[in-house]
Amino acid sequence: MDEILSNVTNKEIQEHYKLISSYVKQQRELQQISQLQMALAIGIKSVAFYSNCENNKNGKHFNVEHIYKICKILGISLRDFYYNVEKLD
């Protein structure tokens, strides 16, 4: 049972965060939304924090609530969001 529960490495998680960040940035830029606009719209008061999440720097990343709000703003379903993120891999 422990083998099943521990089958994901930290490296895999970090790569997943990178894919999410990359897709968010790509879609935000396509829709010509600034980092500041997106940050404020999802409830992040610091554009620097948002930028770190989007660029996957300093250990920062989007959480589930952020992703849900980002999807609503971009007009993308969660299903399509994750489908497209997986296609980047």
C-alpha positions in Angstrom: 0.0 0.0 0.0 2.8 2.4 0.8 4.3 1.9 -2.6 1.0 3.0 -4.2 0.8 6.1 -2.0 4.4 7.2 -2.6 4.6 6.7 -6.4 5.1 10.4 -7.2 8.4 12.1 -7.0 9.1 15.7 -6.0 10.7 16.1 -9.5 7.4 15.0 -11.1 5.4 17.5 -9.0 7.8 20.3 -9.9 7.5 19.5 -13.6 3.7 19.5 -13.3 3.9 23.0 -11.7 6.1 24.1 -14.6 3.6 22.9 -17.2 0.7 24.6 -15.4 2.6 27.8 -15.1 3.6 27.7 -18.8 0.0 27.1 -19.9 -1.4 29.9 -17.7 1.2 32.3 -19.1 0.5 31.3 -22.7 -3.2 31.7 -22.3 -3.0 35.0 -20.4 -0.8 36.5 -23.1 -3.1 35.2 -25.9 -6.0 37.0 -24.2 -3.8 40.1 -23.6 -4.4 40.1 -19.9 -1.6 41.7 -17.8 0.0 39.9 -14.9 -1.4 42.7 -12.7 -4.9 42.3 -14.0 -4.8 38.5 -13.5 -3.3 38.7 -10.1 -5.9 41.1 -8.8 -8.7 39.1 -10.5 -7.7 35.9 -8.7 -7.2 37.6 -5.3 -3.4 38.0 -5.3 -2.4 41.5 -4.2 1.2 41.2 -5.2 2.1 41.1 -8.9 5.6 39.9 -7.8 4.0 36.8 -6.1 1.8 36.2 -9.2 4.9 36.5 -11.5 6.8 34.0 -9.3 3.8 31.6 -9.6 3.6 32.1 -13.4 7.3 31.7 -13.9 7.6 28.9 -11.3 10.3 30.8 -9.3 11.2 30.8 -5.6 9.1 27.7 -5.0 5.9 29.6 -5.8 3.0 28.0 -7.7 -0.7 28.3 -8.3 -3.0 26.5 -5.9 -6.3 24.8 -6.8 -8.3 28.0 -6.1 -6.1 30.1 -8.3 -6.4 27.6 -11.1 -10.2 27.5 -10.8 -10.3 31.3 -10.9 -7.9 31.5 -13.8 -10.0 29.1 -15.8 -13.1 31.2 -15.2 -11.3 34.3 -16.3 -9.9 32.7 -19.4 -13.1 31.0 -20.3 -11.5 27.5 -20.1 -13.1 24.5 -18.4 -11.0 22.8 -15.8 -11.2 19.6 -17.9 -9.8 21.5 -21.0 -7.2 23.3 -18.8 -5.7 20.0 -17.6 -6.1 18.3 -21.0 -4.1 21.1 -22.6 -1.5 21.1 -19.7 -1.0 17.4 -20.3 -0.5 17.9 -24.0 2.4 20.2 -23.2 4.2 17.3 -21.6 
